[in-house]
Amino acid sequence: MPHWKATLAYDGTSYYGWQVQPGRSTVQGTLAQALAHLTGEHTLPQGSGRTDTGVHALAQVATFSLSTNIPTANLHRALNRALPASIRILDLTEAPPEFHARHNALRKTYEYRILPRTTELETICPPFLAPYVWAYPRFLDLSLLNEAAAQVIGTHDFTSFAAVNPDQATRQAQHEAELAAPHETQATPTATNTRTIYSSNWTQDPGPSGLLRYRVTGSGFLHHMVRNLVGTFVEIGSGRLPANSIPTILQAQNRSAAGPTAPAHGLFLYEVEY
C-alpha cells in the first residue's frame, strides 16, 4: 500500500481550520474528499499540526496511504485539479510506511505578519492584503519587539501563552478525528506545556508598507501559543508593557498574565522540519 507525504500551501480564509469537522469546510476534509473522488478510497490525511480557523499555510505536511497504486506525477497533477484553488499540493513523494507527518516532526516554524502604522496618517490596508495581515493602527517599535521576542528562546513552560480551554469546535474536531482514525488516539501528547523555542525574531520589510514579520521556530506549539506571543509582543512594541515583562509572564503560568490573542488571519505555518 503506497504511503504518501504531501506538502501543501493553503489560504485558510474560507476554512474552519485544518481539522475535519462535521458540517464545516476544513482543509483536511477537503483533501480527503479530493482523494475519495480520485480513488474511491476514504482516508483521513494526517497533518503536521492543526491550524485554526483562518490560519494559512505555506508548507503544511500531510501523510496518507492508498491502496490504489497511482504514479506520483499523475496523482500530484490530479489532486491539484480536484482541489479548490485555495489549496495547492506543492510536493508529493512516496514515504516509508512508518513516516507520520505529526509524530516525526522535529521543528516547526510559524510566521506572523502585521501591517503597522508607519506615518501620522491612518494606515490603510489594501483589500487584497487584509485577509493575510493584522492591520495594526498604532506605531510599533521594532527594537522593542525583538527585545521581547528574544526572551522566549529556550525551554520554558508556556502556560501563560496557551489557550485556557480549547473551544467546542476544537474538541469536536478531535473527537471526529479519533472516530475516523482510532489508532491516532494513542498518539495524544502528554499534558505538558513545556516547549523549546530555537529562534524568535521580528523583521521589517523595506518600503512604505513597513510590513512586520515575526518568525518563530520551536519543538512544538500550544493551542493559540504563537498568536498569544504576538499579542503580548505588540503590547510591548506599542509601549503598553515594559520589554522585560516576558520572564515574569512565563513564571506566572497564567494566561491572564499575558497580552491579548492576535487575529488568526495574520498567521502562517511556514515550515516543518523532519
C-alpha positions as CSV (number, residue, x, y, z in Angstrom):
1,M,0.0,0.0,0.0
2,P,1.7,3.2,-1.1
3,H,2.3,5.8,1.6
4,W,2.5,9.5,0.6
5,K,4.0,12.6,2.0
6,A,2.3,15.8,0.7
7,T,3.4,19.4,1.2
8,L,0.5,21.8,0.9
9,A,0.0,25.5,0.8
10,Y,-3.4,26.9,1.5
11,D,-5.3,30.1,2.1
12,G,-7.2,29.5,5.3
13,T,-9.7,32.3,4.9
14,S,-12.6,30.2,4.0
15,Y,-11.8,27.2,6.1
16,Y,-12.6,26.3,9.7
17,G,-9.0,25.2,10.2
18,W,-7.2,22.1,9.2
19,Q,-9.1,19.5,11.4
20,V,-12.1,17.8,9.9
21,Q,-15.4,19.0,11.5
22,P,-19.0,17.9,10.8
23,G,-20.9,20.3,8.5
24,R,-17.9,22.6,8.1
25,S,-15.4,23.1,5.4
26,T,-11.8,22.3,6.5
27,V,-8.5,21.7,4.8
28,Q,-8.2,18.1,6.0
29,G,-11.8,17.3,5.0
30,T,-11.4,18.9,1.5
31,L,-8.2,17.0,0.9
32,A,-9.9,13.7,2.0
33,Q,-12.8,14.5,-0.4
34,A,-10.4,15.0,-3.3
35,L,-8.7,11.7,-2.6
36,A,-12.0,9.9,-2.4
37,H,-13.2,11.5,-5.7
38,L,-10.0,10.4,-7.4
39,T,-9.5,6.9,-6.0
40,G,-12.8,5.9,-4.4
41,E,-10.9,5.4,-1.1
42,H,-11.8,7.0,2.2
43,T,-8.7,8.0,4.0
44,L,-8.1,10.8,6.5
45,P,-4.8,12.6,5.8
46,Q,-2.8,13.3,8.9
47,G,-1.3,16.8,9.1
48,S,1.8,18.0,10.9
49,G,-0.4,20.2,13.1
50,R,-3.9,21.6,13.4
51,T,-4.0,25.2,12.1
52,D,-7.0,27.2,13.4
53,T,-9.9,28.8,11.6
54,G,-8.5,31.5,9.2
55,V,-4.8,30.4,9.6
56,H,-2.8,29.9,6.4
57,A,0.0,27.5,5.5
58,L,3.0,27.9,3.2
59,A,4.2,24.4,3.8
60,Q,1.8,22.2,5.8
61,V,2.8,18.5,5.6
62,A,0.3,15.6,5.4
63,T,0.6,11.9,5.1
64,F,-1.9,9.3,3.9
65,S,-1.9,5.8,2.5
66,L,-3.8,4.5,-0.6
67,S,-4.5,1.0,-1.9
68,T,-4.5,2.4,-5.5
69,N,-1.0,2.4,-7.0
70,I,-1.1,5.7,-9.0
71,P,2.2,7.1,-10.4
72,T,3.4,10.0,-8.3
73,A,3.3,12.7,-11.0
74,N,-0.2,11.6,-12.1
75,L,-1.6,11.7,-8.5
76,H,0.1,15.1,-7.9
77,R,-1.4,16.6,-11.0
78,A,-4.9,15.1,-10.4
79,L,-5.0,16.3,-6.8
80,N,-4.3,19.9,-7.8
81,R,-7.0,19.6,-10.5
82,A,-9.5,18.2,-8.0
83,L,-8.8,20.6,-5.1
84,P,-10.1,24.2,-5.0
85,A,-7.6,27.0,-6.0
86,S,-7.2,27.9,-2.3
87,I,-5.3,24.6,-1.7
88,R,-2.3,23.5,-3.7
89,I,-0.1,20.4,-3.4
90,L,3.4,21.8,-3.7
91,D,5.2,18.5,-3.5
92,L,4.2,14.8,-3.4
93,T,6.5,11.9,-2.7
94,E,6.3,8.3,-1.6
95,A,7.4,7.9,2.0
96,P,8.3,4.9,4.2
97,P,5.1,3.3,5.7
98,E,6.1,4.3,9.3
99,F,6.5,8.0,8.4
100,H,3.9,10.3,10.0
101,A,3.6,14.0,9.4
102,R,3.0,14.9,13.0
103,H,4.8,12.2,15.0
104,N,8.1,12.6,13.1
105,A,8.2,16.4,13.0
106,L,11.2,17.8,14.8
107,R,10.7,21.5,14.4
108,K,8.0,23.8,13.2
109,T,8.3,27.4,12.1
110,Y,5.4,29.9,12.0
111,E,5.3,33.4,10.6
112,Y,3.0,36.2,11.7
113,R,2.5,39.3,9.6
114,I,1.5,42.8,10.8
115,L,0.8,45.9,8.8
116,P,1.6,48.6,11.4
117,R,1.1,52.4,11.3
118,T,4.2,54.0,9.8
119,T,3.1,57.6,9.4
120,E,1.0,60.2,11.1
121,L,-1.8,59.3,8.7
122,E,-4.1,56.3,9.5
123,T,-2.8,53.0,8.0
124,I,-4.9,51.9,5.0
125,C,-4.7,48.2,4.5
126,P,-5.3,47.2,0.8
127,P,-8.3,44.9,0.5
128,F,-6.2,42.2,-1.2
129,L,-3.7,42.2,1.7
130,A,-6.3,42.4,4.5
131,P,-7.0,38.6,4.8
132,Y,-3.3,37.9,5.4
133,V,-2.1,40.6,7.9
134,W,-3.1,42.2,11.1
135,A,-3.6,45.8,10.3
136,Y,-2.5,47.4,13.5
137,P,-3.5,51.1,14.0
138,R,-0.5,52.1,16.2
139,F,3.2,52.6,15.8
140,L,5.3,49.6,16.8
141,D,9.0,49.7,17.8
142,L,11.0,47.0,16.1
143,S,13.8,47.1,18.6
144,L,11.3,46.5,21.5
145,L,9.6,43.7,19.6
146,N,12.9,41.9,19.1
147,E,14.0,42.5,22.7
148,A,10.8,40.8,23.9
149,A,10.9,38.0,21.3
150,A,14.5,37.0,22.3
151,Q,13.3,36.3,25.8
152,V,11.2,33.3,24.8
153,I,14.2,31.5,23.3
154,G,15.0,28.3,25.2
155,T,12.9,25.7,27.1
156,H,10.1,27.2,29.1
157,D,6.6,26.4,30.4
158,F,4.4,28.3,28.1
159,T,1.1,28.0,30.1
160,S,0.8,31.8,30.1
161,F,0.7,31.8,26.3
162,A,-1.7,28.8,25.8
163,A,-5.4,28.9,25.3
164,V,-7.1,28.4,28.6
165,N,-9.7,25.9,27.2
166,P,-10.0,24.6,23.6
167,D,-13.2,25.8,22.1
168,Q,-16.1,23.5,21.4
169,A,-15.2,23.3,17.7
170,T,-11.7,22.1,18.5
171,R,-12.9,19.5,21.0
172,Q,-15.5,18.2,18.4
173,A,-12.8,18.2,15.7
174,Q,-10.6,16.0,17.9
175,H,-13.5,13.7,18.6
176,E,-14.3,13.3,14.9
177,A,-10.6,12.6,14.0
178,E,-10.5,9.9,16.7
179,L,-13.6,8.3,15.3
180,A,-12.2,8.4,11.8
181,A,-8.7,7.1,12.7
182,P,-8.9,5.3,16.1
183,H,-5.2,4.4,16.0
184,E,-4.4,8.1,16.3
185,T,-5.7,8.4,19.8
186,Q,-2.7,6.6,21.3
187,A,-0.5,9.5,20.0
188,T,-2.2,12.1,22.1
189,P,0.6,14.3,23.6
190,T,1.3,14.2,27.2
191,A,-0.2,17.0,29.3
192,T,2.8,19.4,29.5
193,N,3.0,23.0,28.4
194,T,6.8,22.9,28.2
195,R,8.2,23.7,24.7
196,T,11.6,24.6,23.3
197,I,12.0,27.7,21.1
198,Y,15.0,27.7,18.9
199,S,14.7,31.1,17.3
200,S,12.3,34.1,17.7
201,N,12.7,37.4,15.9
202,W,11.0,40.2,14.0
203,T,12.0,41.8,10.7
204,Q,10.5,44.7,8.8
205,D,10.1,44.9,5.1
206,P,11.7,47.9,3.3
207,G,9.4,50.3,1.6
208,P,6.4,52.4,2.6
209,S,4.3,49.5,3.9
210,G,6.8,48.6,6.6
211,L,5.3,45.1,6.9
212,L,6.4,43.4,10.1
213,R,7.1,39.6,10.1
214,Y,7.6,37.6,13.3
215,R,9.2,34.2,12.7
216,V,9.4,31.6,15.4
217,T,10.8,28.1,15.3
218,G,10.2,25.6,18.1
219,S,9.9,21.9,19.0
220,G,6.1,22.4,19.0
221,F,3.4,24.9,19.9
222,L,0.4,25.0,22.2
223,H,-3.1,26.0,21.1
224,H,-3.0,29.7,20.2
225,M,0.6,30.0,21.5
226,V,2.0,31.9,18.6
227,R,-0.9,34.3,18.4
228,N,-0.7,34.9,22.2
229,L,3.0,35.6,21.9
230,V,2.4,38.1,19.1
231,G,-0.4,39.8,21.0
232,T,1.9,40.2,24.0
233,F,4.9,41.4,21.9
234,V,2.6,44.0,20.3
235,E,1.7,45.3,23.7
236,I,5.4,45.7,24.4
237,G,6.2,47.2,20.9
238,S,3.5,49.8,21.4
239,G,4.8,50.8,24.8
240,R,1.9,49.4,26.8
241,L,4.1,46.8,28.6
242,P,7.8,47.0,29.5
243,A,10.1,45.0,27.3
244,N,11.3,43.0,30.3
245,S,7.8,41.6,31.1
246,I,8.3,38.2,29.4
247,P,10.2,36.4,32.1
248,T,7.5,37.5,34.7
249,I,4.7,36.4,32.4
250,L,6.3,33.0,31.8
251,Q,6.8,32.5,35.5
252,A,3.2,33.3,36.3
253,Q,2.0,30.3,34.3
254,N,-1.4,32.0,34.0
255,R,-3.0,33.1,30.7
256,S,-4.3,36.3,32.2
257,A,-0.7,37.5,32.8
258,A,0.0,37.7,29.0
259,G,-1.4,40.0,26.3
260,P,-4.4,39.5,24.0
261,T,-4.6,36.9,21.3
262,A,-3.6,38.2,17.8
263,P,-6.1,37.7,15.0
264,A,-5.8,34.3,13.2
265,H,-5.6,35.7,9.7
266,G,-2.0,37.1,10.1
267,L,-0.6,33.6,10.9
268,F,1.1,31.2,8.5
269,L,2.6,27.7,9.1
270,Y,5.9,28.4,7.4
271,E,7.9,25.2,7.5
272,V,8.0,21.7,9.1
273,E,11.4,20.0,9.6
274,Y,12.0,16.3,9.9
